[in-house]
């Protein structure tokens, strides 16, 4: 699969593409923290104060004070006992399953999970089964077949990046035996959904020691890295047993300092989440009023799956004519011919959102007339 064409972000809502300035609804920087002045200041300040890199694992000589501070801030933000910082979000699921490789008798994976939970399941020394996407009934059926003595691990995305739908975590936990655990890859939900931004578990109203949440620091927080969030026992086990954690050089120090700034901004400024919710509601309401698909929740993702390649090409041309970058995603495990994923941010203006809605509605009406 070839790499996508290069893009240059030129302000908080636009990119330069093939020499043109275009509105940008791609990427997953939901609050545009990657270009927030305070976050950038913290990045430069971190480089000036601490240098770039500890050049060692935290088990040897690389356990800088910033890493502990960042873990404490993450634990406070998400209301959990402890957090373990990883050098990237993809590795967070792998680090957890590597730590608990001999703990579970069965693994149960949502069939549309991201590649990270799928790869993480390979570390488990047990059979791995899949259940229908977000299908609690199928989940319970397969879970029951494991028998009463089973110690299952369930792996699922919290917010699914292909369309913004949420996993029914409360239903999974109700059916899960006491000795089971639920690993939730909440890369897209963390920071973006929930009253305080704690992600999919907060939306589902669940707090349970059997639930472990993994997050990316490159989405809502706009920087880089990942983390595992859970009980003290879970984090201690991970730090002792995961070679991904113990043998890995942590995130560069300027990025850790920038992430600290980002977390503090999101905690003190609830208006950012309020704007994101309002923007999400605006675009989804407009699309649903025109009978276009839009998942009915607060996730800031709008997905359009073309039925044919000519349809995809026409929509790309229509978006470009309207001055919008066409975010046609071709991703492993997704639709064969790709789909358009529009990521809404807190920084998009009402006018920009209305332009996008008008283009999508007009394109759908034009397609309907042709048929």
C-alpha positions as CSV (number, residue, x, y, z in Angstrom):
1,X,0.0,0.0,0.0
2,X,1.6,3.3,-1.1
3,X,2.1,6.2,1.3
4,X,-0.3,9.1,1.2
5,X,0.8,12.3,-0.5
6,X,2.6,14.8,1.7
7,X,0.6,17.6,3.5
8,X,1.8,20.8,5.2
9,X,-0.4,22.1,8.0
10,X,-0.3,25.9,7.7
11,X,-2.8,27.0,10.4
12,X,-5.1,25.3,12.9
13,X,-7.7,24.3,10.3
14,X,-6.0,24.4,6.9
15,X,-3.3,22.5,5.0
16,X,-1.2,23.1,1.9
17,X,-1.8,20.4,-0.7
18,X,-0.5,20.4,-4.3
19,X,0.2,24.1,-3.9
20,X,-3.3,25.0,-2.6
21,X,-4.5,26.1,0.8
22,X,-7.4,23.8,1.7
23,X,-9.8,23.3,4.7
24,X,-8.6,20.3,6.6
25,X,-10.9,17.7,8.3
26,X,-8.3,15.0,8.4
27,X,-6.0,13.8,11.1
28,X,-7.1,13.3,14.7
29,X,-5.8,16.4,16.5
30,X,-9.3,17.0,17.9
31,X,-8.4,20.2,19.9
32,X,-5.5,21.3,17.7
33,X,-3.1,20.9,20.7
34,X,-0.3,20.2,18.3
35,X,-0.3,23.9,17.4
36,X,-1.5,25.4,20.7
37,X,0.8,28.3,21.7
38,X,1.2,27.0,25.3
39,X,2.0,23.5,24.2
40,X,4.6,24.7,21.7
41,X,6.1,27.0,24.4
42,X,6.3,23.9,26.8
43,X,8.0,22.0,24.0
44,X,10.7,24.6,23.5
45,X,11.1,25.1,27.2
46,X,11.5,21.4,27.7
47,X,14.3,21.2,25.1
48,X,16.1,24.2,26.7
49,X,15.8,22.9,30.2
50,X,16.2,19.1,29.8
51,X,17.7,18.4,26.4
52,X,16.2,16.0,23.9
53,X,16.6,12.4,25.1
54,X,17.5,10.4,28.2
55,X,19.1,7.8,25.9
56,X,18.3,4.9,28.3
57,X,15.4,2.9,29.6
58,X,13.7,3.9,32.8
59,X,14.9,0.7,34.4
60,X,18.5,1.9,34.1
61,X,19.5,5.5,34.0
62,X,16.6,7.0,32.0
63,X,13.9,7.6,34.7
64,X,13.6,11.3,34.4
65,X,11.3,13.3,36.8
66,X,9.2,14.4,33.9
67,X,8.0,10.9,33.2
68,X,6.7,10.4,36.8
69,X,5.0,13.8,36.7
70,X,3.3,13.0,33.4
71,X,2.0,9.6,34.8
72,X,0.6,11.4,37.9
73,X,-1.2,13.9,35.7
74,X,-2.6,11.2,33.5
75,X,-3.9,9.3,36.5
76,X,-5.6,12.4,37.9
77,X,-7.1,13.3,34.5
78,X,-8.6,9.9,33.9
79,X,-9.5,9.2,37.6
80,X,-7.5,6.0,37.8
81,X,-5.0,4.7,40.4
82,X,-1.9,4.7,38.2
83,X,-0.6,5.2,34.7
84,X,2.4,3.8,32.8
85,X,3.9,5.9,30.1
86,X,4.9,4.2,26.8
87,X,6.9,5.7,23.9
88,X,3.9,5.4,21.5
89,X,0.2,4.6,21.6
90,X,0.4,1.5,19.5
91,X,2.8,-0.1,21.9
92,X,0.5,0.4,25.0
93,X,-1.7,-2.7,24.2
94,X,1.3,-4.8,23.3
95,X,3.0,-3.9,26.6
96,X,-0.1,-5.0,28.6
97,X,-0.6,-8.3,26.9
98,X,3.1,-9.1,27.1
99,X,2.9,-8.5,30.9
100,X,-0.1,-10.9,31.3
101,X,0.8,-13.5,28.7
102,X,0.1,-16.5,31.0
103,X,-2.7,-15.0,33.0
104,X,-5.7,-15.7,30.6
105,X,-7.2,-18.9,29.3
106,X,-9.0,-17.2,26.4
107,X,-9.0,-13.9,24.5
108,X,-12.0,-12.4,22.8
109,X,-11.5,-9.6,20.2
110,X,-13.9,-7.3,18.4
111,X,-13.6,-8.2,14.7
112,X,-13.2,-4.6,13.7
113,X,-10.6,-3.7,16.3
114,X,-7.6,-1.6,15.4
115,X,-4.4,-3.3,14.4
116,X,-2.8,-2.6,17.8
117,X,-5.2,-4.8,19.9
118,X,-5.0,-7.5,17.1
119,X,-1.2,-7.5,17.3
120,X,-1.4,-7.4,21.1
121,X,-3.5,-10.6,21.2
122,X,-0.5,-12.5,19.6
123,X,1.4,-12.1,22.9
124,X,-1.2,-14.1,24.8
125,X,-0.5,-17.8,25.2
126,X,-4.1,-18.8,24.7
127,X,-6.7,-19.2,22.0
128,X,-8.0,-16.0,20.4
129,X,-11.7,-15.7,19.2
130,X,-13.4,-12.8,17.5
131,X,-17.0,-11.6,18.1
132,X,-19.3,-9.5,15.9
133,X,-18.5,-5.8,15.8
134,X,-20.0,-4.2,18.9
135,X,-22.4,-7.2,19.1
136,X,-23.0,-7.8,22.8
137,X,-25.2,-10.8,22.1
138,X,-22.5,-12.5,20.0
139,X,-20.0,-11.6,22.7
140,X,-22.0,-13.3,25.4
141,X,-22.6,-16.3,23.3
142,X,-18.9,-16.9,22.7
143,X,-18.0,-16.0,26.3
144,X,-20.4,-18.6,27.5
145,X,-18.8,-21.3,25.4
146,X,-15.5,-20.9,27.3
147,X,-17.0,-22.5,30.4
148,X,-17.2,-21.3,34.0
149,X,-13.5,-21.8,34.8
150,X,-12.4,-19.4,32.0
151,X,-10.2,-16.4,32.7
152,X,-10.9,-14.3,29.5
153,X,-9.4,-11.1,28.3
154,X,-11.6,-9.0,26.1
155,X,-9.9,-6.6,23.6
156,X,-11.8,-3.8,21.9
157,X,-11.5,-0.3,20.7
158,X,-13.4,2.2,22.8
159,X,-14.2,4.7,20.0
160,X,-13.8,3.0,16.6
161,X,-11.8,5.3,14.3
162,X,-13.6,4.1,11.1
163,X,-16.9,5.7,12.0
164,X,-16.8,7.0,15.6
165,X,-19.1,4.3,17.1
166,X,-18.5,3.4,20.7
167,X,-18.1,-0.1,22.2
168,X,-20.9,-1.1,24.7
169,X,-18.4,-1.5,27.6
170,X,-21.1,-1.7,30.3
171,X,-22.6,-4.8,28.5
172,X,-19.3,-6.5,28.2
173,X,-18.5,-5.9,31.9
174,X,-21.9,-7.2,33.0
175,X,-21.2,-10.5,31.3
176,X,-17.5,-10.8,32.1
177,X,-16.6,-13.1,35.0
178,X,-14.8,-11.7,38.0
179,X,-11.5,-13.3,36.9
180,X,-11.8,-11.7,33.4
181,X,-10.4,-8.4,32.2
182,X,-11.4,-5.8,29.6
183,X,-8.6,-4.0,27.6
184,X,-10.0,-0.9,25.9
185,X,-7.9,0.8,23.2
186,X,-9.3,4.3,23.7
187,X,-6.9,6.2,21.4
188,X,-9.7,8.2,19.9
189,X,-12.0,8.4,22.8
190,X,-9.6,9.5,25.5
191,X,-9.8,13.3,26.0
192,X,-12.5,13.8,23.5
193,X,-15.7,12.2,24.8
194,X,-17.2,12.0,28.3
195,X,-18.3,14.9,30.5
196,X,-14.7,15.4,31.7
197,X,-12.9,13.9,28.7
198,X,-12.1,10.5,30.4
199,X,-13.2,8.7,27.2
200,X,-15.4,5.8,26.4
201,X,-15.6,4.3,30.0
202,X,-17.0,7.6,31.2
203,X,-19.6,7.7,28.4
204,X,-20.6,4.2,29.3
205,X,-20.7,5.0,33.0
206,X,-18.3,2.2,34.0
207,X,-15.6,2.2,36.7
208,X,-14.2,-1.3,37.3
209,X,-10.8,-2.7,38.3
210,X,-11.2,-5.3,35.6
211,X,-11.1,-2.5,32.9
212,X,-7.7,-1.3,31.6
213,X,-7.7,1.7,29.3
214,X,-4.9,2.4,26.8
215,X,-4.5,5.8,25.2
216,X,-2.6,7.7,22.6
217,X,-1.1,11.1,23.5
218,X,-1.1,12.1,19.8
219,X,-4.9,12.5,19.3
220,X,-6.8,14.7,21.8
221,X,-3.5,15.7,23.5
222,X,-1.8,16.6,20.2
223,X,1.7,15.5,21.2
224,X,3.2,11.9,21.1
225,X,3.4,8.8,23.2
226,X,1.0,6.4,24.8
227,X,-0.1,5.1,28.3
228,X,-1.7,2.2,30.1
229,X,-4.3,3.3,32.7
230,X,-5.4,1.0,35.5
231,X,-5.0,-0.3,39.1
232,X,-1.7,-0.2,40.9
233,X,-1.4,-3.9,40.6
234,X,-1.8,-3.8,36.8
235,X,0.8,-1.1,36.4
236,X,3.3,-2.8,38.7
237,X,3.0,-6.0,36.8
238,X,3.5,-4.2,33.5
239,X,6.6,-2.4,34.7
240,X,8.1,-5.7,35.9
241,X,7.2,-8.0,33.1
242,X,6.9,-6.0,29.8
243,X,10.1,-6.0,27.8
244,X,8.4,-3.3,25.7
245,X,8.3,-1.1,28.8
246,X,11.6,-2.1,30.5
247,X,13.8,-2.1,27.3
248,X,12.4,1.0,25.6
249,X,13.7,4.5,25.6
250,X,10.8,6.8,26.8
251,X,9.3,9.7,24.8
252,X,11.7,12.6,24.2
253,X,11.7,15.0,27.2
254,X,10.4,18.1,25.2
255,X,7.4,16.0,24.2
256,X,6.8,14.9,27.7
257,X,6.9,18.5,28.9
258,X,4.5,19.5,26.0
259,X,2.1,16.7,27.0
260,X,2.0,18.0,30.6
261,X,0.9,21.4,29.2
262,X,-1.7,19.9,27.0
263,X,-3.3,17.8,29.9
264,X,-3.4,20.9,32.1
265,X,-5.1,23.0,29.3
266,X,-7.7,20.4,28.7
267,X,-8.4,20.1,32.5
268,X,-8.8,23.8,33.1
269,X,-10.7,24.7,29.9
270,X,-14.0,22.8,29.6
271,X,-15.0,25.1,26.8
272,X,-12.7,23.2,24.5
273,X,-14.8,20.1,24.9
274,X,-18.0,22.1,24.8
275,X,-16.9,23.6,21.4
276,X,-16.0,20.1,20.1
277,X,-19.4,18.8,21.2
278,X,-21.2,21.8,19.6
279,X,-19.2,21.4,16.3
280,X,-19.9,17.7,16.2
281,X,-23.6,18.2,16.8
282,X,-23.8,20.9,14.1
283,X,-22.3,18.8,11.3
284,X,-24.1,15.5,12.3
285,X,-27.5,17.2,12.7
286,X,-27.1,18.7,9.2
287,X,-26.2,15.4,7.7
288,X,-29.0,13.5,9.5
289,X,-31.5,16.1,8.4
290,X,-30.5,15.3,4.8
291,X,-30.7,11.5,5.5
292,X,-27.0,11.1,5.3
293,X,-25.3,8.6,7.7
294,X,-23.9,10.0,10.9
295,X,-23.3,8.0,14.1
296,X,-25.6,9.4,16.8
297,X,-23.1,10.1,19.6
298,X,-20.6,12.8,20.6
299,X,-17.7,11.2,18.7
300,X,-16.1,13.9,16.4
301,X,-15.8,11.5,13.4
302,X,-18.0,11.6,10.3
303,X,-17.5,8.7,7.9
304,X,-18.7,8.5,4.3
305,X,-18.1,5.1,2.5
306,X,-18.5,5.4,-1.3
307,X,-20.1,2.5,-3.0
308,X,-17.9,2.6,-6.1
309,X,-14.6,4.0,-7.1
310,X,-16.2,6.5,-9.5
311,X,-18.3,7.8,-6.6
312,X,-15.2,8.3,-4.5
313,X,-13.4,10.1,-7.3
314,X,-16.4,12.4,-7.9
315,X,-16.6,13.3,-4.2
316,X,-12.9,14.0,-4.1
317,X,-13.2,16.4,-7.0
318,X,-16.2,18.0,-5.4
319,X,-14.4,18.6,-2.1
320,X,-11.4,20.0,-3.9
321,X,-13.6,22.4,-5.9
322,X,-15.0,23.6,-2.6
323,X,-11.6,24.1,-1.1
324,X,-11.6,21.1,1.2
325,X,-8.9,18.5,1.4
326,X,-10.5,15.1,0.5
327,X,-9.6,12.7,3.4
328,X,-10.0,9.4,1.5
329,X,-8.6,6.8,3.9
330,X,-7.3,3.4,2.7
331,X,-6.4,1.5,5.8
332,X,-5.8,-2.1,6.4
333,X,-9.0,-3.9,7.5
334,X,-11.2,-1.0,6.2
335,X,-13.3,-0.9,3.0
336,X,-11.3,-2.2,0.0
337,X,-11.7,1.1,-2.0
338,X,-11.3,3.3,1.1
339,X,-13.7,5.7,2.8
340,X,-13.8,9.4,3.7
341,X,-13.1,10.1,7.4
342,X,-13.8,13.7,8.5
343,X,-12.4,14.5,11.9
344,X,-14.1,17.5,13.5
345,X,-12.1,19.7,15.8
346,X,-13.0,22.3,18.5
347,X,-11.3,24.9,16.3
348,X,-13.3,24.6,13.1
349,X,-15.7,27.5,12.7
350,X,-19.4,27.3,12.1
351,X,-18.9,28.6,8.5
352,X,-16.3,25.9,7.8
353,X,-18.6,23.1,9.1
354,X,-21.5,24.4,7.0
355,X,-19.3,24.4,3.9
356,X,-18.5,20.8,4.5
357,X,-22.1,19.8,5.2
358,X,-23.3,21.6,2.1
359,X,-20.8,19.8,-0.1
360,X,-21.6,16.4,1.3
361,X,-25.3,16.9,1.0
362,X,-25.0,18.3,-2.5
363,X,-22.8,15.4,-3.5
364,X,-25.3,12.8,-2.1
365,X,-28.2,14.5,-3.9
366,X,-26.3,14.6,-7.1
367,X,-25.6,10.9,-6.8
368,X,-29.2,10.1,-6.1
369,X,-30.4,12.1,-9.2
370,X,-27.9,10.1,-11.4
371,X,-29.5,6.9,-10.2
